[in-house]
């Protein structure tokens, strides 16, 4: 069965270009030309992904995304935006979007982003309810704590026991800055000398495996304070 896409865009030339490409890629495409129509269509029908322009008549894409998420609609949302500043991108992602693409872009890049979101959604949908309770997700990084597996995108990542414990501590505290002492007490469960650099060493090991091959880095240093697992 073809995947269903809701394209929310008010520029007819962009709609024509994207719809042609998506149709040829065997997607079933519905089009909304403004924010209110997008909200109505997404609320009344089921879609596999929403391509959402930010600059729209009536309600802009940020407002549409916020409303859909407040209604409990979990359909992956990919922002299409000419507003490529870090602030605008962060605003969109913080509102509940799953990804963004800055205009102008090539169709092949959009196609790759759509497929990445669909793969991620398919993976999580196939997990049982019980298993989800022990599954932790940020961006395209997924930890299954029952099976003790780590996957990023389509790549299975092999970690040592210590690296796994460290990643799990960061994941369970995603968005929160952890000091080296916090990490030592949680991941090692032992009181190390405060001057030790074992945390820094293992963070570097983890970065090479988790972030090394990916553009979107998830492990961040907060100078003078510690480390945090978060999206950009």
Steps between C-alpha positions, in 0.01 A plus 500: 500500500633844405599730783273803543654847516331828591679783319429840656626771264346817353742551211339333196831456318650321803186288537518398134871413524471300823177323410644384168809358669305336784245351261783349295649360823166321561381715788131592532500878533230730639552877489398771746556861389472663844534426870133455585451249219807311619364473854161383374646239263754367751227471764251320277730268303801285576833586335842338519684830486426873481715735291433840653607838363554761771393811308127443444189722477277511810692274744873452442666159511624544858143561620369207296761267647426616853125448455539154348728387781260643760227286341711189551579456129839327488547487121864584414531863391774622267527878475574654160632847568682793346577614856829317545636673812584287803236685702220421255609139465515457878155660538354256249656194659404611850140540385489129420630461145717198425728650236547801273628577151612846394385633163619479230569126509535215254218248482743214566583656839132533590444139393783384728361694798151359446629143485711551814193621693288214369763243601520647849121498535476143372759382751326655800153392386612137488605501865257341745347717772703322764821546308439869440518558876865392484579673173660845494504722192654830404516609136594182307679340797312211662601301809316176578592440864338154502712372213790732591525621141578842355395607151551831325321539168544159344837440663532264797765633738718268708588634845699367792311449827644826640419698187146363505447600865633847428273545197198376695567753779520781243187374324293476819602859573475633143492878490651521848863600553679240714821580683788253495418410860135433408617270221756321714247427772236381252698312236782365715321487835825572676674805644794577275762761573348831388810567294457190285436541127327166455169670409666714233676195357180297475300795365754518216465125439122538492508803270700310238240222494178701546578825316802422283318410178203731546452869418262561790715473814318393817769503771591856597753654738388784726830665587570503871183308582492158336324315218150478356323278248274715282413587142642818352 
